[in-house]
Amino acid sequence: MYCLQIGAMRSSVKKETRTTRSGALLASALLAGLACGCSGPPPKVEAVGASTTYEAGGLDYHFDSLDARPVTSAAMRGKTTVLAFVTTFDLESQAEVDYLATMAKNDGDQVNYVVVALEPAGNRELVEAFRHFVDSKFGVSLVMAMGDETTIAGSGPFGDVHVVPEVVVLDKEGRIAWRRTGLSKNADIRAAMAHAR
């Protein structure tokens, strides 16, 4: 997973007289994690049906769509919605978009599939080129939008989305039914959608 914000991490290592093989492997894994410089949260999954309180009508959001199709809570209401927060330069994000494009091609307009690029406004042309590539590869016109500064900062209606990809499944009322940080495969998303209807 790609961390959108990289923070300074410090660690202190205590020397011990005995080191077991498993302890050495654990230490190596921890050091490798520190070396990547990622400060985002560990992968998380919010289970289907997790208790969350919403105002009537679910979440209120609005993203800048790359075409005429609006990406707002009002426009998405009435259908199950799958939102994927990605960046164009992250390999797992690219794989996530491939999964969603395949699902969108299969489901047609029965489900809202939306990709939100968490990139600065100056990257809009890059995101548009990425969308055209995906559309031509899969023969589907995937809905894509630019994330706003509030969402990129982690304080928008979807909370902390500093690690990508992050997939959120909303029910027909716009309430979060499921979310996962990290690559979500089609079977996982389909299972979440079955409970969100």
Secondary structure as UniProt FT lines:
FT   STRAND          2..3
FT   HELIX           21..35
FT   TURN            36..37
FT   STRAND          45..46
FT   TURN            48..49
FT   TURN            56..57
FT   STRAND          62..65
FT   STRAND          71..72
FT   HELIX           73..76
FT   TURN            77..78
FT   STRAND          81..86
FT   TURN            88..89
FT   HELIX           91..107
FT   HELIX           108..110
FT   STRAND          112..117
FT   HELIX           121..123
FT   HELIX           124..138
FT   STRAND          143..146
FT   HELIX           149..152
FT   TURN            153..154
FT   TURN            157..158
FT   STRAND          163..164
FT   STRAND          166..170
FT   TURN            172..173
FT   STRAND          176..181
FT   HELIX           186..196
//
